[in-house]
Amino acid sequence: MKTQYLNQSLYRIFAPLVAGLFVYMLLLLVFDRLSEIINNFQPDELVFMILVNYILFESYRFWINTFEKNKRFTSTPWLKTGLMFSGSFIITLSEVSICLWLYFNYYIGMSGFSSQLVSLLIVFLLDGILFHLFYISITFLDKQNSLLLQKEEVNRRNIKYELEVFRNKINPDFLYSSLEGIISLIRKKHIDQAEKHIDYLALFYRRILGNRYSEIISLEDEIKKVEHYQEIQNYLYSGNLHIEWQLEHDAKQIMIVPNTILQAINLIEQTQLVNTNTELKIKIEEEKEYISFSYKSSARLKRAVNPETLLDSINHSIHFYSNLKASCVEGNTLCKVKIPKIELENH
């Protein structure tokens, strides 16, 4: 991006033309008075100046491109800039001297040109400095634009994450299906079951909202939330959602990010068959650094939600508190989802 403009054809064609005219006019002002510029204007001298600028600009471009490809000076930008200017200074001195020697010896037929050489070197060094200052300004603007784009990307991801968190807390699909279940129970005159269903739903969302300001919670609090969720879902699945806990330690001592267990169970529900005719058994175990969810594979042919999206949401929730990531491995017979535990010293 930084050197893209240097490699553009229009820039390579027109920049030396403008710079050559600028250099020639400057030289005329140095050697002649302002009133004599028109009389002393020589087209062949102007062509020579433009040709020298073409050679210099192409050499500068090659030199800068070489530096940009070299990653050794990434951590020392001032050293990189100093070496780049030093190399360009040597390029200017050598190429201008050679071009001027060829011009005076083979075109004009003069051997003495020391006074012209000093003046030309000064002017072309100024020309080279302007070329590199323009490059540095473009580089600075490019970095500023990159930072703005990165900031916009971070803001976009944060908004997306906040919407995803809001969705996970409220989960409108789950809420609507639960309310439909309650309406169905009321219509069937199963008032006691409907009241029980409402109690579970109220307790579930009370715990969801109760953890909304908590950064980490104990697994015990999440288990209670999962139990309410399981009771509500089992009305739809006719009791076919089975969750078996096999923990080695007390659930109070295991810390997690709120709702990650629920999100993992939801991921399994979205990718595996579970309904009134199909059972889904999830065994939740404790490993050294993870909480593991094991279940037999019964993958859906059509998935409403991409599991990678759900995994990204879980990982976004936990990446502030752990270097480990959630994962999902789907095998032919056995599948496993793993959620990192949170160590208090990392918090």
N, C-alpha and C positions, 0 to 999 in steps of 0.2 A: 504494500500500500504506500509506504514512504517513497519508494523509488519508481512508482508506477508512472508518474508524470514524466520522469526523466526518459523513460523508454517509449513514450508516445511519439508517433511519427511527426505530428504537427509541431510539437515542441522542439524536436531535433532539427526540423527544417527551418522554422522561423526564429527560434531563439538566437542562433548564431548570426542570422541576418541583422536582427535588431542590435545585438551586441557589437557586431562589426561596424555598423554605421555609427553607433555611440563612440566606439574607440577611435574611429577615424576623425570624427568631429572634435573629439577631445584633443587628439594630436594636432589638428590644425589650430586649435586655440592655443596650444602650448608653443608651437613654432611660429605662428603668424598672428597678426592683429585681426580683430574681428572684421574690419572692412576688407581684408585681403582674402578671406576664406573662399569666396566664390571664384576669385581669379586663380587661386592655387589648388582648387579642387581637381583631382586626377582620378578618373574612373578605375584605372588599373591599380592604383594604391588602395582604393576602396575594396576592390575584389580581393586584393591580397589580405587586407584586414579581415574580411569575412571568411576567407579560406583558413586563416590562422585560427579564427574563433571556432570554425567547424572542427578543426583538429583538436583544439584545447577542450571543447565541450564534450567531444566523444571520449577523450582521454579521461576527463573528470567523471563522466558517466560510468566508464568501465571501472575506475578506481573506487567510486562510491558503491557500485553494485558488488564489487569484491568485498568491501568492508561490511556491507549489509548481510552477505552470505556467511561471513565469519562470525561465529557466536562467542569467540574468546573474550570480547570486550563488552559483553552485555552488562556485567556488573560494574564496569568502570567507564561510564559514558564520557567523562572528561578526557581520559587517556585516549579513547577512541577518536574524539573530536580533534585532539592535538595531533595524533598520528595522521589523521585524514588531511588536516590543513598542511602539515609538513610535507606529506607526499605530493599534494597538489602544488605546493610552492616549488618543489623540485621539478615537477612536470612542466610548470610554467616557464621556469628558467631555461630548461633544456630545450623544449620544443620551440619557444620563441627565438632563442639564440640560433638554432638550426635553421628555422624558416627564414629568419632575417639574413643569415649568411648565404643561403641559397638565393634569396631574392636579390641581394646586392651584387653577388659575384656572378650569377648566371643570367639575371634579367637586366639589371642596370649596368653591370660591368664595373663596379666600384669595389675596392678592397677595404677602404677605411670607412667604418660606420660605427665607431665606438660611441659617439655622442648620441646618435639615433638609437643605439642599442639600449643605453641606460634609460632613455625616455620611454621607449617601447616596453621595456621590462616593467617599469613603474606602472604604466597604464594597464598592461595586461595582468599584472598582479592585482591591481584594483578591480579589474574585470573578473578575475578568478575569485576574489573575496566576495564580490556581489553574488556570483553564481552560488557559492557555498552558503552565504547568508540566506539566500532564497531557499536553498535546500533545507537548511536548519529550520526556517520558519514553517515550511510545509510539513516537516517532521513533527514540529511542536503542535501544529494544528491537527495533524493526524492523531497524535497521542490524545489531545483534548477530545477530539471526536470519538475516539475509541473508548475513553473513559465515560463519556456521556452515553454511548451505546450500551456499555456494560452496566451503567447505572439504570438505564431504562429496562434492560433485560432482567436485572435483579428485582426492580419494581414489578415487572410483569410476572415474574415467578412468585414473588411474595403475594401478589393479588390472587394468583391462581391457587397458591397454597392456602391462603385465608379462606377462599371459597370452598376448597376441598375440606378444610377443617370444619367449616360451618356445615357442610353437607354431612360429614361424619358424625357431628354432634346431633344434628336434627334428623338426618336420614329420612327425607320425605317419603320414599318408597316404603320403608319399614313402617313409618307412622300411618300412612294411608292403608296399608294392608292390615295393620293392627286394628284400625278403626272400622274397617270393613268386617273384620272378624267379630268385633263387638256388636256391630249392627246385625250380623247374621245370628249371633247368639240371642239377641233381644227378640228378633223376629220368630225364633224357634221357641220363645218363652223360657229359655234357659237363663233366668235372671241371676241365679247364684253364680254360674260360670261367667256371665258377662261382668258381674261385679268383681270377681276374682281377676278376670282379664284386665279390667280397668286398674285394679290395684297394682298388678305387675307392671303395667305400662307406666303408671304414675311413679312407682318406685324406680323404674329403669331411668326415666328422664330426670328424676330428682337427683340420682347419682351422676348422670351425665352432666347436668348443670352444676352440681356440687363440686365437680373436678375441673370446671372450666378455667379456674385461675391457678390450678396446681400444675407445676412443671413435672414432678414425678410423684407417684403414689405407690403404695404397697400392692403386691399381687393379691392380697386378701380383699382389698377394696374392689379390684377389677373382677375377682371371682364372683362376688355378690352381684355385680352388674351383669356378668355373663349368665348367671343363674336366672335372673329376671328375663334376660333376652331369650334364653333357651325355652323358658316356659311360654313366652309369647309366640315364638316361632313354631313350637311344637303343636300349637293349635292348628296352624296351617299345614304342618307336615304329619299330623296324626301321631305325634310322639316319635317320629323317625329320626330326629336329630339327637344323637347321643354324644355327650362330652364326658370323658373320663380323665380325672386329674390324678397324676402319679408324681408327687413332689417329694424330694428328699429332705428339704428344709421347711421350716415354718414359713407360710406364705407372707407373714408380716415382715420377714427379713429380706424378702425379694422385692427389689424396686424396679418399676417400669415406668414408661411414659404413658399417661392416661390414654385409654381407648385403643392402644396398639393391639391388645389381645382381641378386642372386638373386631378390629379391622382385619386381623389375620383370619378369624372365624368367618367374617364376611367374604374374604378373598376365597376361602375354601368353598363356601356356599355358592359363590358366583361361578366357580370353575367345575364343580362336581354336581352330579345328579342327587337331588334330595327332594322328595315329595311324599304324598300320602302312600305311595306304593314302593318307594325306594329308601332304604336306610342309609344314613351317613354317620359313621362312628369316627370320632376324633379323639385320639389319645394324646393328652398334653403332659409332657415330661419335662423334667429339669435337667439340663446339661450343665457343663462347667460354666460357660459364659452365655448360654442361650436358653430360651424356653422353646421346646420343640413340639410341633403339631404333626402327628403321624396319622395317615388315613389311607384306606384302600382306594385305588384309582377307579373312578367311574366318571370320566371326563364328559362334559357336555359337548355336543356337536356344535352348538352355537352359543357363544358367550356374549352376554350383554355388556360386560365390562372387561377391558383388557387387564389381565393380572399384573402386567408390568406397571400400569398406572397406579394400581392399589399399592404395589410394592414401593414405588417412588414416593407415594404419600406417607407410608410408614417410615421410610428411610429419612424423609425430610423432617419428620417429627423427632427422630432419635439422634440425628447427626450432631446436634448441639451437645449431647450428653455421652456419646460413645463413638469410638472410631470403628466399631463393628457395624455391619449392615444386615438387614433382614434379607432372607433368601427364600426361594421357592424352587424345589426340585421335584419335577413330575416324572415318575417312572411308569413302567408298564403295569406293575401290580401295586407298588407302594409309593406314596407321595409324602413329601415332608416340607413343612414351612418352619423357619427358624427366626425367632425374634430375640435380639440381644437384651440381656439384663443390664440394668444400670448400676454401676458401682458408685457408692456415695463419694468416694475420693475424687472421681472424675467430675462430679457435680460441684 
